Amino acid sequence: MFRRKPKDPLPHLPPVSTVDIEDFTQFTRREIAEMFGNIDPSIVSKDCAVLGIKPYEKVPKSDIWSLYVMQCFRRVKPFGHRKELVDLCLTQGDEAALVYVQLAGGSREDCDLLIENFIAQKQTKPLIA
């Protein structure tokens, strides 16, 4: 005789295995916007489009540095166009992008720390709000 599967007492919570072993190698645009200080997610979406990341596709952790450089460029040149930075990197290399990061007061370590702090914040969030 077949037994019925017991009813889940907390169906609104994710399964335990996904809460414990959560993968933080890809982020949504909304999460990246939150990571960069609650900026408008549409700005992140436009930056992703320039970098060649498809819409509704999660952004890999490795591409967050490129988005960070884009934000530093925007901080130094508020009215600069995204394509201007991409063209500059294609002609003069990554050193040109690093100049904008340094002018904005950022660094690769700051970007890595930003990601680590965001992941730590997400992992320590209470399950029931």
Stockholm file with secondary structure:
# STOCKHOLM 1.0

chainA/1-129         MFRRKPKDPLPHLPPVSTVDIEDFTQFTRREIAEMFGNIDPSIVSKDCAVLGIKPYEKVPKSDIWSLYVMQCFRRVKPFGHRKELVDLCLTQGDEAALVYVQLAGGSREDCDLLIENFIAQKQTKPLIA
#=GR chainA/1-129 SS CCCCCCCCSCTTSCCHHHHHSCCCSEECHHHHHHHTTSCCHHHHHHHHHHHTCCTTCCEEGGGHHHHHHHHHHHHHCTTCCHHHHHHHHHHHCHHHHHHHHHHTTCCHHHHHHHHHHHHHHHHTSCSCC
#=GC SS_cons         CCCCCCCCSCTTSCCHHHHHSCCCSEECHHHHHHHTTSCCHHHHHHHHHHHTCCTTCCEEGGGHHHHHHHHHHHHHCTTCCHHHHHHHHHHHCHHHHHHHHHHTTCCHHHHHHHHHHHHHHHHTSCSCC
//
